[in-house]
């Protein structure tokens, strides 16, 4: 989704960051997170399966304007709790 709001001048940050292009969201329940995104009309742009520490993971990528949100979680197992950045 794209905002109709005009551009905002970047804030000054001590480490020189000018923009955020990629955010990773770790989800204990990947299916729940994907359903939540779908519930507000978002569709994944890409999916990729892999491993992290010997455990299976799935990476699902969404675009929010200029920012990519990568949702990462176990493709099979689900746990309780909130997603974290």
PyMOL Python script that loads the backbone (N, CA, C, O; Angstrom):
from pymol import cmd

cmd.read_pdbstr("""\
ATOM      1  N   UNK A   1       0.838  -1.179   0.000  1.00  0.00           N
ATOM      2  CA  UNK A   1       0.000   0.000   0.000  1.00  0.00           C
ATOM      3  C   UNK A   1       0.878   1.235   0.000  1.00  0.00           C
ATOM      4  O   UNK A   1       1.910   1.268   0.671  1.00  0.00           O
ATOM      5  N   UNK A   2       0.485   2.225  -0.729  1.00  0.00           N
ATOM      6  CA  UNK A   2       1.274   3.456  -0.826  1.00  0.00           C
ATOM      7  C   UNK A   2       0.467   4.602  -0.223  1.00  0.00           C
ATOM      8  O   UNK A   2      -0.735   4.722  -0.459  1.00  0.00           O
ATOM      9  N   UNK A   3       1.130   5.424   0.541  1.00  0.00           N
ATOM     10  CA  UNK A   3       0.500   6.567   1.184  1.00  0.00           C
ATOM     11  C   UNK A   3       0.428   7.743   0.215  1.00  0.00           C
ATOM     12  O   UNK A   3       1.307   7.917  -0.630  1.00  0.00           O
ATOM     13  N   UNK A   4      -0.613   8.538   0.342  1.00  0.00           N
ATOM     14  CA  UNK A   4      -0.738   9.755  -0.450  1.00  0.00           C
ATOM     15  C   UNK A   4      -0.040  10.935   0.224  1.00  0.00           C
ATOM     16  O   UNK A   4      -0.016  12.039  -0.320  1.00  0.00           O
ATOM     17  N   UNK A   5       0.524  10.702   1.400  1.00  0.00           N
ATOM     18  CA  UNK A   5       1.218  11.744   2.140  1.00  0.00           C
ATOM     19  C   UNK A   5       2.503  12.117   1.419  1.00  0.00           C
ATOM     20  O   UNK A   5       3.187  11.244   0.884  1.00  0.00           O
ATOM     21  N   UNK A   6       2.835  13.382   1.396  1.00  0.00           N
ATOM     22  CA  UNK A   6       4.063  13.842   0.755  1.00  0.00           C
ATOM     23  C   UNK A   6       5.300  13.343   1.478  1.00  0.00           C
ATOM     24  O   UNK A   6       5.215  12.812   2.586  1.00  0.00           O
ATOM     25  N   UNK A   7       6.445  13.515   0.844  1.00  0.00           N
ATOM     26  CA  UNK A   7       7.711  13.089   1.427  1.00  0.00           C
ATOM     27  C   UNK A   7       8.032  13.906   2.667  1.00  0.00           C
ATOM     28  O   UNK A   7       7.694  15.085   2.767  1.00  0.00           O
ATOM     29  N   UNK A   8       8.690  13.248   3.603  1.00  0.00           N
ATOM     30  CA  UNK A   8       9.114  13.893   4.836  1.00  0.00           C
ATOM     31  C   UNK A   8      10.633  13.930   4.825  1.00  0.00           C
ATOM     32  O   UNK A   8      11.272  12.953   4.436  1.00  0.00           O
ATOM     33  N   UNK A   9      11.210  15.028   5.243  1.00  0.00           N
ATOM     34  CA  UNK A   9      12.670  15.133   5.306  1.00  0.00           C
ATOM     35  C   UNK A   9      13.201  14.114   6.309  1.00  0.00           C
ATOM     36  O   UNK A   9      12.632  13.963   7.389  1.00  0.00           O
ATOM     37  N   UNK A  10      14.287  13.411   5.969  1.00  0.00           N
ATOM     38  CA  UNK A  10      14.827  12.409   6.886  1.00  0.00           C
ATOM     39  C   UNK A  10      15.332  13.054   8.171  1.00  0.00           C
ATOM     40  O   UNK A  10      15.863  14.165   8.161  1.00  0.00           O
ATOM     41  N   UNK A  11      15.156  12.336   9.275  1.00  0.00           N
ATOM     42  CA  UNK A  11      15.668  12.800  10.560  1.00  0.00           C
ATOM     43  C   UNK A  11      17.171  12.564  10.612  1.00  0.00           C
ATOM     44  O   UNK A  11      17.691  11.687   9.921  1.00  0.00           O
ATOM     45  N   UNK A  12      17.854  13.329  11.415  1.00  0.00           N
ATOM     46  CA  UNK A  12      19.286  13.136  11.613  1.00  0.00           C
ATOM     47  C   UNK A  12      19.467  12.055  12.669  1.00  0.00           C
ATOM     48  O   UNK A  12      18.848  12.109  13.732  1.00  0.00           O
ATOM     49  N   UNK A  13      20.317  11.068  12.375  1.00  0.00           N
ATOM     50  CA  UNK A  13      20.566   9.972  13.304  1.00  0.00           C
ATOM     51  C   UNK A  13      22.059   9.861  13.547  1.00  0.00           C
ATOM     52  O   UNK A  13      22.860  10.067  12.634  1.00  0.00           O
ATOM     53  N   UNK A  14      22.431   9.539  14.770  1.00  0.00           N
ATOM     54  CA  UNK A  14      23.847   9.497  15.157  1.00  0.00           C
ATOM     55  C   UNK A  14      24.684   8.541  14.308  1.00  0.00           C
ATOM     56  O   UNK A  14      25.870   8.791  14.090  1.00  0.00           O
ATOM     57  N   UNK A  15      24.077   7.440  13.822  1.00  0.00           N
ATOM     58  CA  UNK A  15      24.871   6.499  13.017  1.00  0.00           C
ATOM     59  C   UNK A  15      24.753   6.760  11.517  1.00  0.00           C
ATOM     60  O   UNK A  15      25.247   5.970  10.712  1.00  0.00           O
ATOM     61  N   UNK A  16      24.109   7.849  11.139  1.00  0.00           N
ATOM     62  CA  UNK A  16      24.054   8.238   9.735  1.00  0.00           C
ATOM     63  C   UNK A  16      22.975   7.558   8.912  1.00  0.00           C
ATOM     64  O   UNK A  16      22.976   7.696   7.689  1.00  0.00           O
ATOM     65  N   UNK A  17      22.060   6.833   9.530  1.00  0.00           N
ATOM     66  CA  UNK A  17      20.989   6.160   8.794  1.00  0.00           C
ATOM     67  C   UNK A  17      20.123   7.200   8.091  1.00  0.00           C
ATOM     68  O   UNK A  17      19.695   8.185   8.692  1.00  0.00           O
ATOM     69  N   UNK A  18      19.876   6.961   6.815  1.00  0.00           N
ATOM     70  CA  UNK A  18      19.038   7.866   6.027  1.00  0.00           C
ATOM     71  C   UNK A  18      17.659   7.272   5.755  1.00  0.00           C
ATOM     72  O   UNK A  18      16.692   8.006   5.553  1.00  0.00           O
ATOM     73  N   UNK A  19      17.568   5.932   5.749  1.00  0.00           N
ATOM     74  CA  UNK A  19      16.299   5.267   5.451  1.00  0.00           C
ATOM     75  C   UNK A  19      16.370   3.820   5.920  1.00  0.00           C
ATOM     76  O   UNK A  19      17.452   3.279   6.148  1.00  0.00           O
ATOM     77  N   UNK A  20      15.217   3.213   6.059  1.00  0.00           N
ATOM     78  CA  UNK A  20      15.126   1.785   6.370  1.00  0.00           C
ATOM     79  C   UNK A  20      14.590   1.111   5.122  1.00  0.00           C
ATOM     80  O   UNK A  20      13.559   1.518   4.586  1.00  0.00           O
ATOM     81  N   UNK A  21      15.292   0.072   4.652  1.00  0.00           N
ATOM     82  CA  UNK A  21      14.828  -0.608   3.442  1.00  0.00           C
ATOM     83  C   UNK A  21      14.365  -2.031   3.704  1.00  0.00           C
ATOM     84  O   UNK A  21      13.713  -2.630   2.848  1.00  0.00           O
ATOM     85  N   UNK A  22      14.689  -2.592   4.879  1.00  0.00           N
ATOM     86  CA  UNK A  22      14.407  -4.001   5.133  1.00  0.00           C
ATOM     87  C   UNK A  22      14.226  -4.193   6.638  1.00  0.00           C
ATOM     88  O   UNK A  22      15.078  -3.788   7.430  1.00  0.00           O
ATOM     89  N   UNK A  23      13.110  -4.814   7.024  1.00  0.00           N
ATOM     90  CA  UNK A  23      12.835  -5.122   8.425  1.00  0.00           C
ATOM     91  C   UNK A  23      12.541  -6.610   8.511  1.00  0.00           C
ATOM     92  O   UNK A  23      11.809  -7.147   7.680  1.00  0.00           O
ATOM     93  N   UNK A  24      13.110  -7.287   9.519  1.00  0.00           N
ATOM     94  CA  UNK A  24      12.866  -8.718   9.715  1.00  0.00           C
ATOM     95  C   UNK A  24      11.957  -8.886  10.920  1.00  0.00           C
ATOM     96  O   UNK A  24      12.237  -8.367  12.000  1.00  0.00           O
ATOM     97  N   UNK A  25      10.859  -9.619  10.724  1.00  0.00           N
ATOM     98  CA  UNK A  25       9.892  -9.912  11.771  1.00  0.00           C
ATOM     99  C   UNK A  25       9.960 -11.403  12.055  1.00  0.00           C
ATOM    100  O   UNK A  25       9.637 -12.211  11.184  1.00  0.00           O
ATOM    101  N   UNK A  26      10.378 -11.786  13.271  1.00  0.00           N
ATOM    102  CA  UNK A  26      10.456 -13.195  13.657  1.00  0.00           C
ATOM    103  C   UNK A  26       9.126 -13.597  14.273  1.00  0.00           C
ATOM    104  O   UNK A  26       8.687 -13.003  15.258  1.00  0.00           O
ATOM    105  N   UNK A  27       8.485 -14.605  13.694  1.00  0.00           N
ATOM    106  CA  UNK A  27       7.158 -15.019  14.133  1.00  0.00           C
ATOM    107  C   UNK A  27       7.192 -16.417  14.743  1.00  0.00           C
ATOM    108  O   UNK A  27       7.712 -17.346  14.126  1.00  0.00           O
ATOM    109  N   UNK A  28       6.638 -16.580  15.962  1.00  0.00           N
ATOM    110  CA  UNK A  28       6.543 -17.915  16.538  1.00  0.00           C
ATOM    111  C   UNK A  28       5.446 -18.753  15.872  1.00  0.00           C
ATOM    112  O   UNK A  28       5.425 -19.976  16.010  1.00  0.00           O
ATOM    113  N   UNK A  29       4.538 -18.088  15.150  1.00  0.00           N
ATOM    114  CA  UNK A  29       3.443 -18.771  14.455  1.00  0.00           C
ATOM    115  C   UNK A  29       3.319 -18.143  13.062  1.00  0.00           C
ATOM    116  O   UNK A  29       2.557 -17.200  12.852  1.00  0.00           O
ATOM    117  N   UNK A  30       4.082 -18.686  12.131  1.00  0.00           N
ATOM    118  CA  UNK A  30       4.164 -18.115  10.783  1.00  0.00           C
ATOM    119  C   UNK A  30       2.793 -18.049  10.115  1.00  0.00           C
ATOM    120  O   UNK A  30       2.455 -17.044   9.491  1.00  0.00           O
ATOM    121  N   UNK A  31       2.007 -19.111  10.243  1.00  0.00           N
ATOM    122  CA  UNK A  31       0.676 -19.142   9.621  1.00  0.00           C
ATOM    123  C   UNK A  31      -0.196 -18.005  10.161  1.00  0.00           C
ATOM    124  O   UNK A  31      -0.883 -17.331   9.394  1.00  0.00           O
ATOM    125  N   UNK A  32      -0.167 -17.795  11.469  1.00  0.00           N
ATOM    126  CA  UNK A  32      -0.965 -16.723  12.088  1.00  0.00           C
ATOM    127  C   UNK A  32      -0.556 -15.357  11.542  1.00  0.00           C
ATOM    128  O   UNK A  32      -1.412 -14.524  11.245  1.00  0.00           O
ATOM    129  N   UNK A  33       0.744 -15.128  11.411  1.00  0.00           N
ATOM    130  CA  UNK A  33       1.231 -13.840  10.924  1.00  0.00           C
ATOM    131  C   UNK A  33       0.842 -13.622   9.467  1.00  0.00           C
ATOM    132  O   UNK A  33       0.415 -12.529   9.095  1.00  0.00           O
ATOM    133  N   UNK A  34       0.985 -14.653   8.641  1.00  0.00           N
ATOM    134  CA  UNK A  34       0.603 -14.555   7.231  1.00  0.00           C
ATOM    135  C   UNK A  34      -0.896 -14.271   7.115  1.00  0.00           C
ATOM    136  O   UNK A  34      -1.309 -13.453   6.292  1.00  0.00           O
ATOM    137  N   UNK A  35      -1.704 -14.936   7.926  1.00  0.00           N
ATOM    138  CA  UNK A  35      -3.153 -14.696   7.909  1.00  0.00           C
ATOM    139  C   UNK A  35      -3.481 -13.267   8.344  1.00  0.00           C
ATOM    140  O   UNK A  35      -4.384 -12.641   7.790  1.00  0.00           O
ATOM    141  N   UNK A  36      -2.757 -12.756   9.324  1.00  0.00           N
ATOM    142  CA  UNK A  36      -2.980 -11.374   9.771  1.00  0.00           C
ATOM    143  C   UNK A  36      -2.662 -10.383   8.661  1.00  0.00           C
ATOM    144  O   UNK A  36      -3.405  -9.424   8.449  1.00  0.00           O
ATOM    145  N   UNK A  37      -1.563 -10.611   7.954  1.00  0.00           N
ATOM    146  CA  UNK A  37      -1.207  -9.736   6.839  1.00  0.00           C
ATOM    147  C   UNK A  37      -2.259  -9.831   5.733  1.00  0.00           C
ATOM    148  O   UNK A  37      -2.649  -8.814   5.161  1.00  0.00           O
ATOM    149  N   UNK A  38      -2.716 -11.043   5.433  1.00  0.00           N
ATOM    150  CA  UNK A  38      -3.744 -11.231   4.401  1.00  0.00           C
ATOM    151  C   UNK A  38      -5.043 -10.534   4.798  1.00  0.00           C
ATOM    152  O   UNK A  38      -5.762 -10.014   3.944  1.00  0.00           O
ATOM    153  N   UNK A  39      -5.337 -10.525   6.090  1.00  0.00           N
ATOM    154  CA  UNK A  39      -6.550  -9.895   6.594  1.00  0.00           C
ATOM    155  C   UNK A  39      -6.615  -8.396   6.346  1.00  0.00           C
ATOM    156  O   UNK A  39      -7.698  -7.811   6.342  1.00  0.00           O
ATOM    157  N   UNK A  40      -5.459  -7.775   6.140  1.00  0.00           N
ATOM    158  CA  UNK A  40      -5.438  -6.340   5.823  1.00  0.00           C
ATOM    159  C   UNK A  40      -5.066  -6.103   4.359  1.00  0.00           C
ATOM    160  O   UNK A  40      -4.688  -4.998   3.969  1.00  0.00           O
ATOM    161  N   UNK A  41      -5.182  -7.173   3.552  1.00  0.00           N
ATOM    162  CA  UNK A  41      -5.019  -7.039   2.105  1.00  0.00           C
ATOM    163  C   UNK A  41      -3.603  -7.163   1.570  1.00  0.00           C
ATOM    164  O   UNK A  41      -3.359  -6.825   0.411  1.00  0.00           O
ATOM    165  N   UNK A  42      -2.665  -7.635   2.375  1.00  0.00           N
ATOM    166  CA  UNK A  42      -1.280  -7.768   1.912  1.00  0.00           C
ATOM    167  C   UNK A  42      -1.024  -9.160   1.359  1.00  0.00           C
ATOM    168  O   UNK A  42      -1.475 -10.156   1.924  1.00  0.00           O
ATOM    169  N   UNK A  43      -0.305  -9.221   0.260  1.00  0.00           N
ATOM    170  CA  UNK A  43       0.041 -10.499  -0.358  1.00  0.00           C
ATOM    171  C   UNK A  43       1.555 -10.636  -0.398  1.00  0.00           C
ATOM    172  O   UNK A  43       2.264  -9.664  -0.657  1.00  0.00           O
ATOM    173  N   UNK A  44       2.055 -11.855  -0.140  1.00  0.00           N
ATOM    174  CA  UNK A  44       3.509 -12.051  -0.196  1.00  0.00           C
ATOM    175  C   UNK A  44       4.037 -11.859  -1.607  1.00  0.00           C
ATOM    176  O   UNK A  44       3.373 -12.186  -2.591  1.00  0.00           O
ATOM    177  N   UNK A  45       5.248 -11.320  -1.680  1.00  0.00           N
ATOM    178  CA  UNK A  45       5.904 -11.119  -2.975  1.00  0.00           C
ATOM    179  C   UNK A  45       6.833 -12.274  -3.314  1.00  0.00           C
ATOM    180  O   UNK A  45       7.084 -12.558  -4.485  1.00  0.00           O
ATOM    181  N   UNK A  46       7.353 -12.951  -2.258  1.00  0.00           N
ATOM    182  CA  UNK A  46       8.307 -14.040  -2.471  1.00  0.00           C
ATOM    183  C   UNK A  46       8.367 -14.890  -1.213  1.00  0.00           C
ATOM    184  O   UNK A  46       8.181 -14.386  -0.105  1.00  0.00           O
ATOM    185  N   UNK A  47       8.630 -16.195  -1.389  1.00  0.00           N
ATOM    186  CA  UNK A  47       8.850 -17.107  -0.266  1.00  0.00           C
ATOM    187  C   UNK A  47      10.112 -17.905  -0.523  1.00  0.00           C
ATOM    188  O   UNK A  47      10.440 -18.238  -1.662  1.00  0.00           O
ATOM    189  N   UNK A  48      10.814 -18.206   0.564  1.00  0.00           N
ATOM    190  CA  UNK A  48      12.032 -18.995   0.441  1.00  0.00           C
ATOM    191  C   UNK A  48      12.167 -19.872   1.682  1.00  0.00           C
ATOM    192  O   UNK A  48      12.006 -19.392   2.804  1.00  0.00           O
ATOM    193  N   UNK A  49      12.463 -21.165   1.483  1.00  0.00           N
ATOM    194  CA  UNK A  49      12.697 -22.090   2.588  1.00  0.00           C
ATOM    195  C   UNK A  49      14.187 -22.253   2.808  1.00  0.00           C
ATOM    196  O   UNK A  49      14.972 -22.233   1.860  1.00  0.00           O
ATOM    197  N   UNK A  50      14.570 -22.416   4.060  1.00  0.00           N
ATOM    198  CA  UNK A  50      15.975 -22.599   4.397  1.00  0.00           C
ATOM    199  C   UNK A  50      16.118 -23.191   5.782  1.00  0.00           C
ATOM    200  O   UNK A  50      15.182 -23.786   6.317  1.00  0.00           O
ATOM    201  N   UNK A  51      17.295 -23.024   6.356  1.00  0.00           N
ATOM    202  CA  UNK A  51      17.584 -23.500   7.703  1.00  0.00           C
ATOM    203  C   UNK A  51      18.262 -22.398   8.492  1.00  0.00           C
ATOM    204  O   UNK A  51      18.973 -21.561   7.937  1.00  0.00           O
ATOM    205  N   UNK A  52      18.029 -22.412   9.793  1.00  0.00           N
ATOM    206  CA  UNK A  52      18.694 -21.498  10.708  1.00  0.00           C
ATOM    207  C   UNK A  52      19.036 -22.293  11.953  1.00  0.00           C
ATOM    208  O   UNK A  52      18.144 -22.735  12.677  1.00  0.00           O
ATOM    209  N   UNK A  53      20.318 -22.477  12.205  1.00  0.00           N
ATOM    210  CA  UNK A  53      20.738 -23.274  13.357  1.00  0.00           C
ATOM    211  C   UNK A  53      20.295 -24.720  13.256  1.00  0.00           C
ATOM    212  O   UNK A  53      20.026 -25.357  14.275  1.00  0.00           O
ATOM    213  N   UNK A  54      20.215 -25.252  12.034  1.00  0.00           N
ATOM    214  CA  UNK A  54      19.798 -26.634  11.833  1.00  0.00           C
ATOM    215  C   UNK A  54      18.293 -26.858  11.864  1.00  0.00           C
ATOM    216  O   UNK A  54      17.834 -27.995  11.758  1.00  0.00           O
ATOM    217  N   UNK A  55      17.528 -25.791  12.007  1.00  0.00           N
ATOM    218  CA  UNK A  55      16.061 -25.905  12.048  1.00  0.00           C
ATOM    219  C   UNK A  55      15.470 -25.305  10.778  1.00  0.00           C
ATOM    220  O   UNK A  55      16.005 -24.335  10.239  1.00  0.00           O
ATOM    221  N   UNK A  56      14.362 -25.882  10.297  1.00  0.00           N
ATOM    222  CA  UNK A  56      13.748 -25.337   9.083  1.00  0.00           C
ATOM    223  C   UNK A  56      13.131 -23.965   9.346  1.00  0.00           C
ATOM    224  O   UNK A  56      12.534 -23.727  10.396  1.00  0.00           O
ATOM    225  N   UNK A  57      13.288 -23.075   8.376  1.00  0.00           N
ATOM    226  CA  UNK A  57      12.625 -21.770   8.440  1.00  0.00           C
ATOM    227  C   UNK A  57      12.015 -21.462   7.083  1.00  0.00           C
ATOM    228  O   UNK A  57      12.426 -22.001   6.055  1.00  0.00           O
ATOM    229  N   UNK A  58      11.046 -20.601   7.108  1.00  0.00           N
ATOM    230  CA  UNK A  58      10.490 -20.055   5.871  1.00  0.00           C
ATOM    231  C   UNK A  58      10.574 -18.535   5.978  1.00  0.00           C
ATOM    232  O   UNK A  58      10.227 -17.948   7.003  1.00  0.00           O
ATOM    233  N   UNK A  59      11.034 -17.923   4.916  1.00  0.00           N
ATOM    234  CA  UNK A  59      11.103 -16.469   4.821  1.00  0.00           C
ATOM    235  C   UNK A  59      10.037 -16.032   3.822  1.00  0.00           C
ATOM    236  O   UNK A  59      10.006 -16.506   2.687  1.00  0.00           O
ATOM    237  N   UNK A  60       9.170 -15.130   4.253  1.00  0.00           N
ATOM    238  CA  UNK A  60       8.112 -14.619   3.390  1.00  0.00           C
ATOM    239  C   UNK A  60       8.280 -13.105   3.319  1.00  0.00           C
ATOM    240  O   UNK A  60       8.344 -12.427   4.345  1.00  0.00           O
ATOM    241  N   UNK A  61       8.352 -12.584   2.095  1.00  0.00           N
ATOM    242  CA  UNK A  61       8.678 -11.176   1.882  1.00  0.00           C
ATOM    243  C   UNK A  61       7.444 -10.393   1.428  1.00  0.00           C
ATOM    244  O   UNK A  61       6.697 -10.830   0.553  1.00  0.00           O
ATOM    245  N   UNK A  62       7.254  -9.231   2.045  1.00  0.00           N
ATOM    246  CA  UNK A  62       6.165  -8.312   1.714  1.00  0.00           C
ATOM    247  C   UNK A  62       6.774  -6.954   1.414  1.00  0.00           C
ATOM    248  O   UNK A  62       7.842  -6.612   1.921  1.00  0.00           O
ATOM    249  N   UNK A  63       6.085  -6.186   0.586  1.00  0.00           N
ATOM    250  CA  UNK A  63       6.544  -4.820   0.317  1.00  0.00           C
ATOM    251  C   UNK A  63       5.530  -3.843   0.904  1.00  0.00           C
ATOM    252  O   UNK A  63       4.329  -3.928   0.647  1.00  0.00           O
ATOM    253  N   UNK A  64       6.056  -2.908   1.705  1.00  0.00           N
ATOM    254  CA  UNK A  64       5.285  -1.818   2.279  1.00  0.00           C
ATOM    255  C   UNK A  64       5.870  -0.534   1.714  1.00  0.00           C
ATOM    256  O   UNK A  64       6.752   0.063   2.331  1.00  0.00           O
ATOM    257  N   UNK A  65       5.401  -0.103   0.563  1.00  0.00           N
ATOM    258  CA  UNK A  65       5.990   1.064  -0.079  1.00  0.00           C
ATOM    259  C   UNK A  65       7.435   0.772  -0.449  1.00  0.00           C
ATOM    260  O   UNK A  65       7.704  -0.142  -1.228  1.00  0.00           O
ATOM    261  N   UNK A  66       8.364   1.538   0.102  1.00  0.00           N
ATOM    262  CA  UNK A  66       9.784   1.353  -0.183  1.00  0.00           C
ATOM    263  C   UNK A  66      10.435   0.309   0.726  1.00  0.00           C
ATOM    264  O   UNK A  66      11.567  -0.103   0.474  1.00  0.00           O
ATOM    265  N   UNK A  67       9.741  -0.120   1.770  1.00  0.00           N
ATOM    266  CA  UNK A  67      10.320  -1.027   2.768  1.00  0.00           C
ATOM    267  C   UNK A  67       9.893  -2.467   2.503  1.00  0.00           C
ATOM    268  O   UNK A  67       8.730  -2.743   2.209  1.00  0.00           O
ATOM    269  N   UNK A  68      10.858  -3.379   2.614  1.00  0.00           N
ATOM    270  CA  UNK A  68      10.579  -4.811   2.526  1.00  0.00           C
ATOM    271  C   UNK A  68      10.466  -5.349   3.945  1.00  0.00           C
ATOM    272  O   UNK A  68      11.344  -5.111   4.774  1.00  0.00           O
ATOM    273  N   UNK A  69       9.386  -6.075   4.228  1.00  0.00           N
ATOM    274  CA  UNK A  69       9.230  -6.750   5.510  1.00  0.00           C
ATOM    275  C   UNK A  69       9.401  -8.237   5.258  1.00  0.00           C
ATOM    276  O   UNK A  69       8.660  -8.840   4.481  1.00  0.00           O
ATOM    277  N   UNK A  70      10.388  -8.817   5.924  1.00  0.00           N
ATOM    278  CA  UNK A  70      10.684 -10.247   5.813  1.00  0.00           C
ATOM    279  C   UNK A  70      10.146 -10.922   7.068  1.00  0.00           C
ATOM    280  O   UNK A  70      10.625 -10.664   8.172  1.00  0.00           O
ATOM    281  N   UNK A  71       9.149 -11.788   6.897  1.00  0.00           N
ATOM    282  CA  UNK A  71       8.581 -12.538   8.014  1.00  0.00           C
ATOM    283  C   UNK A  71       9.258 -13.905   8.033  1.00  0.00           C
ATOM    284  O   UNK A  71       9.263 -14.614   7.027  1.00  0.00           O
ATOM    285  N   UNK A  72       9.833 -14.273   9.183  1.00  0.00           N
ATOM    286  CA  UNK A  72      10.591 -15.516   9.302  1.00  0.00           C
ATOM    287  C   UNK A  72       9.988 -16.365  10.406  1.00  0.00           C
ATOM    288  O   UNK A  72       9.702 -15.874  11.498  1.00  0.00           O
ATOM    289  N   UNK A  73       9.795 -17.656  10.110  1.00  0.00           N
ATOM    290  CA  UNK A  73       9.293 -18.569  11.124  1.00  0.00           C
ATOM    291  C   UNK A  73       9.403 -20.003  10.662  1.00  0.00           C
ATOM    292  O   UNK A  73       9.804 -20.282   9.532  1.00  0.00           O
ATOM    293  N   UNK A  74       9.038 -20.913  11.559  1.00  0.00           N
ATOM    294  CA  UNK A  74       9.043 -22.336  11.254  1.00  0.00           C
ATOM    295  C   UNK A  74       7.869 -22.635  10.330  1.00  0.00           C
ATOM    296  O   UNK A  74       6.743 -22.242  10.634  1.00  0.00           O
ATOM    297  N   UNK A  75       8.100 -23.320   9.207  1.00  0.00           N
ATOM    298  CA  UNK A  75       7.009 -23.575   8.263  1.00  0.00           C
ATOM    299  C   UNK A  75       6.001 -24.612   8.751  1.00  0.00           C
ATOM    300  O   UNK A  75       4.920 -24.733   8.174  1.00  0.00           O
ATOM    301  N   UNK A  76       6.335 -25.367   9.809  1.00  0.00           N
ATOM    302  CA  UNK A  76       5.458 -26.445  10.276  1.00  0.00           C
ATOM    303  C   UNK A  76       4.970 -26.202  11.696  1.00  0.00           C
ATOM    304  O   UNK A  76       3.765 -26.198  11.944  1.00  0.00           O
ATOM    305  N   UNK A  77       5.885 -26.000  12.622  1.00  0.00           N
ATOM    306  CA  UNK A  77       5.543 -25.867  14.038  1.00  0.00           C
ATOM    307  C   UNK A  77       5.106 -24.444  14.356  1.00  0.00           C
ATOM    308  O   UNK A  77       5.533 -23.488  13.709  1.00  0.00           O
ATOM    309  N   UNK A  78       4.248 -24.321  15.365  1.00  0.00           N
ATOM    310  CA  UNK A  78       3.796 -23.010  15.819  1.00  0.00           C
ATOM    311  C   UNK A  78       3.943 -22.943  17.334  1.00  0.00           C
ATOM    312  O   UNK A  78       3.814 -23.950  18.030  1.00  0.00           O
ATOM    313  N   UNK A  79       4.213 -21.752  17.827  1.00  0.00           N
ATOM    314  CA  UNK A  79       4.334 -21.522  19.259  1.00  0.00           C
ATOM    315  C   UNK A  79       3.496 -20.307  19.629  1.00  0.00           C
ATOM    316  O   UNK A  79       3.067 -19.548  18.759  1.00  0.00           O
ATOM    317  N   UNK A  80       3.268 -20.129  20.916  1.00  0.00           N
ATOM    318  CA  UNK A  80       2.521 -18.975  21.412  1.00  0.00           C
ATOM    319  C   UNK A  80       3.442 -17.763  21.489  1.00  0.00           C
ATOM    320  O   UNK A  80       4.664 -17.888  21.419  1.00  0.00           O
ATOM    321  N   UNK A  81       2.849 -16.622  21.629  1.00  0.00           N
ATOM    322  CA  UNK A  81       3.614 -15.408  21.859  1.00  0.00           C
ATOM    323  C   UNK A  81       3.592 -14.482  20.667  1.00  0.00           C
ATOM    324  O   UNK A  81       3.171 -14.855  19.572  1.00  0.00           O
ATOM    325  N   UNK A  82       4.057 -13.252  20.903  1.00  0.00           N
ATOM    326  CA  UNK A  82       4.057 -12.245  19.842  1.00  0.00           C
ATOM    327  C   UNK A  82       5.237 -12.398  18.897  1.00  0.00           C
ATOM    328  O   UNK A  82       6.238 -13.034  19.226  1.00  0.00           O
ATOM    329  N   UNK A  83       5.105 -11.813  17.733  1.00  0.00           N
ATOM    330  CA  UNK A  83       6.232 -11.704  16.807  1.00  0.00           C
ATOM    331  C   UNK A  83       7.178 -10.640  17.343  1.00  0.00           C
ATOM    332  O   UNK A  83       6.768  -9.754  18.093  1.00  0.00           O
ATOM    333  N   UNK A  84       8.456 -10.732  16.951  1.00  0.00           N
ATOM    334  CA  UNK A  84       9.451  -9.766  17.417  1.00  0.00           C
ATOM    335  C   UNK A  84      10.272  -9.251  16.247  1.00  0.00           C
ATOM    336  O   UNK A  84      10.411  -9.923  15.226  1.00  0.00           O
ATOM    337  N   UNK A  85      10.811  -8.058  16.407  1.00  0.00           N
ATOM    338  CA  UNK A  85      11.687  -7.472  15.394  1.00  0.00           C
ATOM    339  C   UNK A  85      13.110  -7.849  15.677  1.00  0.00           C
ATOM    340  O   UNK A  85      14.012  -7.454  14.938  1.00  0.00           O
TER     341      UNK A  85
END
""", "prot")
cmd.dss("prot")
cmd.show_as("cartoon", "prot")
cmd.util.cbc("prot")
cmd.orient("prot")
